[in-house]
C-alpha cells in the first residue's frame, strides 16, 4: 500500500519497530493516516506556523502535520522505543522535523520553535489534562501558542466545552472558556486505535483569545474555582467559607446568590467573585 510520503503504513511501522503500546505511558496508537490528516487539518493553515506535537508514538499524526504543510514540527516523545520510527520520518523531512526524546512537562518549546506556534497532539491519556491546564495557565497572556488541537477521552472533551448548569461544568470548562474559544471538532471510536481504549475519544480545538473574556487575577480565579468545585454539592457560602471571612457579602457583591452551587455560576460570575476576593 502506497502512502503520500512514501513511508510504510503505520501498522507495518509498529510491527517493524516492535512498538507495543504501553498502558503505563497512556499510549493508544492511531493507525489510520486518513484520520491523522483530518486531525492535522483541524488545526488550520499550518504553512506559516511551527507545530508542537506531544506523544507522537510511531508518527502517524506527525506525518499528517508534515503532509499538510507545517512549517516545522517539534515531536516530543518520552518513549525512546519510538525514536527509530520518528527518525525514518525525519529522513523524509530533514529540514522540517525535530525530534526530542523528553517529557513534555519538562521542556521549553520556544528553545526550538518560532511563533506563531500551534500545538497539535493525540495526548497520552495519563498526562492530557495536566498538560492542558499548564497551557491554559501560563505566567502571562496571550500564551506562546496561537491554538491547541488536542485529543482527549470524550468525557474530558465534554467537560471542557460544558456550559453552566451542566454536571460536567467545572474547573476545566472555566479555565478553557475564560481565555479561549474551545469546541469539539472530531469524535473517534475506540476501534480507530491500537489497542482500542475502553472509551470514545474527541478532538478539541482551542483558539487563544487576545485577552481573557473578563478581568480577574488568574491565581485568585484558579483558587476559588478549585475550592468551589471541590465541594460542588454544597452551597457556595459553605464551600467557599475559607476563601474570605465575609464570603457571603463578597458573593452578593459579585452578583451571586450565596445559596447557589458552583455549577450554577457562569464564568463572568466567577471572575467577578475573584475580583471581590482579591480586594483582600
C-alpha positions as CSV (number, residue, x, y, z in Angstrom):
1,X,0.0,0.0,0.0
2,X,1.5,3.4,-1.0
3,X,1.3,6.5,1.2
4,X,1.6,10.2,0.5
5,X,5.1,10.4,1.9
6,X,6.4,7.0,0.6
7,X,6.7,5.6,4.1
8,X,5.1,2.3,5.1
9,X,1.5,2.2,6.6
10,X,1.5,2.7,10.4
11,X,0.7,-0.9,11.2
12,X,3.8,-2.0,9.3
13,X,5.9,0.6,11.1
14,X,4.6,-0.6,14.5
15,X,5.5,-4.2,13.7
16,X,8.9,-3.3,12.2
17,X,9.9,-1.4,15.3
18,X,8.2,-3.6,17.9
19,X,6.1,-0.7,19.2
20,X,3.7,-2.4,21.6
21,X,1.6,0.4,23.2
22,X,2.4,0.8,26.9
23,X,-0.5,1.3,29.3
24,X,1.9,3.0,31.8
25,X,2.5,5.7,29.2
26,X,-1.1,6.2,28.4
27,X,-0.5,5.0,24.8
28,X,-3.1,4.2,22.2
29,X,-1.8,4.5,18.7
30,X,-4.0,6.0,15.9
31,X,-3.2,3.9,12.8
32,X,-5.4,5.4,10.1
33,X,-3.4,8.0,8.2
34,X,-6.6,9.5,6.8
35,X,-7.7,10.3,10.3
36,X,-4.4,11.7,11.3
37,X,-4.5,14.0,8.3
38,X,-8.0,15.1,9.3
39,X,-6.8,16.0,12.8
40,X,-4.0,18.0,11.3
41,X,-6.4,19.9,9.1
42,X,-8.5,20.8,12.2
43,X,-5.5,23.0,13.3
44,X,-6.0,25.3,10.4
45,X,-3.4,26.6,7.9
46,X,0.0,25.2,9.1
47,X,2.1,26.6,6.3
48,X,3.2,29.7,8.3
49,X,3.3,28.0,11.7
50,X,5.6,25.9,13.8
51,X,3.9,22.9,15.5
52,X,4.5,21.3,18.8
53,X,3.4,17.7,18.9
54,X,3.4,15.8,22.2
55,X,3.4,12.0,22.3
56,X,3.8,11.2,18.5
57,X,4.4,7.5,19.1
58,X,5.0,5.8,15.7
59,X,4.4,9.2,14.0
60,X,1.0,9.0,12.3
61,X,-0.1,12.5,13.3
62,X,3.5,13.7,12.7
63,X,3.2,12.5,9.1
64,X,-0.2,14.2,8.8
65,X,1.1,17.5,10.1
66,X,4.1,17.5,7.7
67,X,1.9,16.4,4.7
68,X,-0.5,19.2,5.5
69,X,2.4,21.7,5.1
70,X,3.5,22.5,8.7
71,X,6.5,24.9,8.5
72,X,8.2,22.9,11.2
73,X,7.2,20.2,13.7
74,X,8.8,19.5,17.1
75,X,7.8,16.0,18.1
76,X,8.3,15.4,21.8
77,X,8.2,11.7,22.7
78,X,9.0,10.3,26.2
79,X,9.2,6.7,24.9
80,X,12.7,6.0,23.5
81,X,11.4,3.0,21.6
82,X,9.6,5.3,19.1
83,X,12.8,7.2,18.2
84,X,13.7,4.9,15.3
85,X,10.3,5.2,13.7
86,X,10.4,9.0,14.0
87,X,13.9,9.1,12.6
88,X,12.5,7.4,9.4
89,X,10.1,10.3,9.1
90,X,12.8,12.9,9.7
91,X,14.8,11.4,6.9
92,X,12.0,12.3,4.5
93,X,11.6,15.8,6.0
94,X,15.1,16.7,7.3
95,X,14.6,20.5,7.5
96,X,11.0,20.4,8.9
97,X,11.0,17.8,11.7
98,X,12.9,18.0,15.0
99,X,12.6,15.0,17.4
100,X,13.0,15.3,21.2
101,X,13.2,12.3,23.5
102,X,11.9,14.0,26.6
103,X,9.0,14.6,29.0
104,X,6.7,17.3,27.6
105,X,6.1,18.5,31.1
106,X,9.8,19.4,31.4
107,X,10.7,21.2,28.1
108,X,10.6,24.8,26.8
109,X,9.3,24.5,23.2
110,X,10.5,28.0,22.4
111,X,14.0,26.9,22.5
112,X,13.2,25.1,19.2
113,X,10.1,26.7,17.8
114,X,9.4,30.1,16.4
115,X,6.0,31.8,16.8
116,X,3.3,31.6,15.6
117,X,3.1,28.1,17.2
118,X,0.2,25.7,17.1
119,X,0.0,22.7,19.4
120,X,-1.4,19.6,17.9
121,X,-1.4,16.3,19.8
122,X,-3.0,12.9,20.4
123,X,-2.3,13.3,24.1
124,X,-1.4,10.4,26.3
125,X,-4.4,9.8,28.5
126,X,-2.4,9.9,31.7
127,X,-1.0,13.5,31.2
128,X,-3.5,15.1,28.9
129,X,-5.4,17.1,31.5
130,X,-2.2,18.2,33.3
131,X,-0.7,19.4,30.0
132,X,-3.9,21.3,29.1
133,X,-4.0,23.1,32.4
134,X,-0.4,24.2,32.0
135,X,-1.0,25.5,28.5
136,X,-4.1,27.4,29.8
137,X,-2.3,28.9,32.8
138,X,1.0,30.4,31.6
139,X,2.6,33.3,33.6
140,X,1.5,35.8,31.0
141,X,-1.3,36.0,28.5
142,X,-1.5,35.7,25.5
143,X,0.5,32.5,25.5
144,X,3.2,31.4,23.1
145,X,0.7,29.2,21.2
146,X,-2.0,30.5,18.9
147,X,-4.1,27.4,19.1
148,X,-4.3,23.9,20.6
149,X,-5.8,21.0,18.7
150,X,-5.8,18.1,21.2
151,X,-7.3,14.6,21.5
152,X,-8.8,13.6,24.8
153,X,-11.1,10.9,26.2
154,X,-14.6,12.2,25.1
155,X,-15.7,12.6,28.7
156,X,-12.8,15.1,29.2
157,X,-13.6,16.9,26.0
158,X,-17.3,17.3,27.1
159,X,-16.1,18.8,30.4
160,X,-14.0,21.3,28.5
161,X,-17.0,22.7,26.5
162,X,-19.6,22.2,29.2
163,X,-22.0,25.1,30.0
164,X,-23.2,26.4,33.4
165,X,-25.9,24.2,34.9
166,X,-24.4,21.0,33.5
167,X,-23.0,18.4,35.8
168,X,-19.9,18.4,33.5
169,X,-19.3,22.1,34.0
170,X,-16.4,22.7,36.3
171,X,-12.8,23.9,36.5
172,X,-11.7,22.7,33.1
173,X,-14.7,24.5,31.4
174,X,-13.9,27.7,33.2
175,X,-10.1,27.6,32.6
176,X,-10.7,26.8,28.9
177,X,-13.5,29.1,28.1
178,X,-12.2,32.1,30.1
179,X,-9.2,32.6,27.7
180,X,-10.0,30.6,24.6
181,X,-12.7,29.6,22.1
182,X,-13.0,25.9,22.6
183,X,-15.1,23.4,20.6
184,X,-15.2,19.7,19.8
185,X,-14.3,19.3,16.1
186,X,-14.0,15.5,15.8
187,X,-15.1,12.3,17.6
188,X,-13.3,8.9,17.2
189,X,-14.5,5.4,18.2
190,X,-12.3,3.0,20.2
191,X,-11.6,0.9,17.1
192,X,-9.7,3.7,15.5
193,X,-6.8,3.0,17.9
194,X,-4.4,0.2,18.7
195,X,-5.0,-1.1,21.3
196,X,-8.7,0.1,21.3
197,X,-9.3,2.1,24.5
198,X,-12.4,1.4,26.6
199,X,-13.8,4.9,25.8
200,X,-14.5,7.1,22.9
201,X,-12.2,10.0,22.0
202,X,-12.7,13.5,20.8
203,X,-10.6,16.3,19.4
204,X,-11.0,19.8,20.9
205,X,-9.7,22.9,19.1
206,X,-8.8,25.9,21.3
207,X,-8.2,29.4,19.8
208,X,-6.3,31.7,22.2
209,X,-8.2,35.0,22.8
210,X,-6.0,38.1,22.8
211,X,-7.2,38.8,26.3
212,X,-9.4,36.9,28.8
213,X,-13.2,37.4,28.4
214,X,-13.5,39.0,31.9
215,X,-11.0,40.7,34.1
216,X,-9.7,38.6,37.0
217,X,-6.4,37.7,38.7
218,X,-5.6,34.2,37.3
219,X,-4.2,32.8,40.6
220,X,-7.2,34.0,42.6
221,X,-9.7,32.7,40.0
222,X,-8.0,29.3,39.8
223,X,-8.0,29.1,43.6
224,X,-11.7,29.9,44.2
225,X,-12.9,27.8,41.3
226,X,-10.9,24.8,42.6
227,X,-12.3,25.4,46.1
228,X,-15.8,25.9,44.9
229,X,-15.9,22.8,42.7
230,X,-14.1,20.6,45.3
231,X,-17.4,20.5,47.2
232,X,-19.8,21.1,44.3
233,X,-22.8,19.8,46.1
234,X,-22.6,22.4,48.8
235,X,-23.9,25.9,48.6
236,X,-21.1,28.4,47.8
237,X,-21.4,30.2,51.2
238,X,-20.3,26.8,52.7
239,X,-17.9,25.6,50.1
240,X,-16.1,28.9,49.9
241,X,-16.1,29.9,53.6
242,X,-12.3,29.5,53.7
243,X,-11.8,32.0,50.8
244,X,-12.8,35.0,53.0
245,X,-14.3,35.6,56.4
246,X,-17.1,37.6,54.8
247,X,-17.7,35.4,51.8
248,X,-21.4,35.9,51.8
249,X,-21.0,39.6,51.4
250,X,-18.5,39.1,48.6
251,X,-20.7,36.7,46.8
252,X,-23.6,39.2,46.9
253,X,-21.3,42.0,45.7
254,X,-20.3,39.8,42.7
255,X,-24.0,39.2,41.9
256,X,-24.0,35.6,43.0
257,X,-26.6,34.1,45.4
258,X,-24.8,32.6,48.4
259,X,-27.2,29.6,48.2
260,X,-26.0,28.9,44.6
261,X,-23.9,25.9,43.9
262,X,-20.6,26.1,41.9
263,X,-22.1,24.6,38.7
264,X,-24.8,27.4,38.5
265,X,-22.3,30.3,38.3
266,X,-21.2,31.4,34.8
267,X,-17.6,32.4,34.0
268,X,-18.4,36.1,34.3
269,X,-19.7,35.5,37.9
270,X,-16.6,33.6,38.9
271,X,-14.4,36.4,37.6
272,X,-16.5,39.0,39.4
273,X,-16.1,36.9,42.6
274,X,-12.3,36.7,42.0
275,X,-12.1,40.4,41.8
276,X,-14.0,40.8,45.1
277,X,-11.8,38.2,46.9
278,X,-8.7,39.9,45.5
279,X,-9.6,43.1,47.3
280,X,-8.3,41.5,50.5
